[in-house]
Amino acid sequence: MSVLGIGVDLVENARIQHSLDRFGDRFLHRIFTAGEIEYCQSMKYPARHLAARFAAKEAVSKAFGTGIGHAMGWKDIDVHRKPSGEPFVILEGGAKKLGEERGVAAVWLTLSHTEHHATAMVVLESAAAI
């Protein structure tokens, strides 16, 4: 197994809250999947959880070296939780296609947030040795 890429991102929760206040559902549905929105809105402080998922999407795009845009969109990176609480990513659309082209066997994700910041770290792993 080999590491194909790593990505990290740090988001100020207030930035996400500001976008929610200013753009509301338009912002939510442009960036997040229905499952992400449902989960985050069920939490006491939704913006903290949305910020962590926003950071995860950025971190995945950085691990691929593409950013969000031409190769993949925001909703092509879908963040979920296992019953244990461990976050994981499902790649869809352009992100899935890019992952297949590059031989991504696993996407490792960790999230963390505080009152003011959220962060995500991603490692893309290949099944083949490089």
C-alpha positions, 0 to 999 in steps of 0.5 A: 500500500502507498500514500497517493496524497494527503490533505488538511484544512482548517475552517473558522466556524463563524465563516460557515455561520455567516454563510448560513445567515446570509445565504441559508438553504442556497448555501447548504444545498450548494455545498452539502448532501442531504445526509450531511445537512440532516445530520448537522442540523440534528446537532446542538451547534450545526455550524461546527459540524458543517464546518468540519464537513466543509473542511473534509471536502477541502482536504479531500480535494487537496489530497487529490491536488485538484481543489474543488471545481473542474475535477470534482464538485462539493457534493462529490465528496460525501461525509458520513459517520459509522455507528462508532462515530468514526467519519468516512468519505464516499466519493461520487461523480467526478471525485469517484472517477478521479479516485478510480483513475488514480487507483485510490483504494481507501480514503482515511479521514479524521475530523475535529472541531472546537467552539471556533474552528473545525479541521479535517485531515485526509489520506488517500491510499493506493492498494499498489506499492509505488 
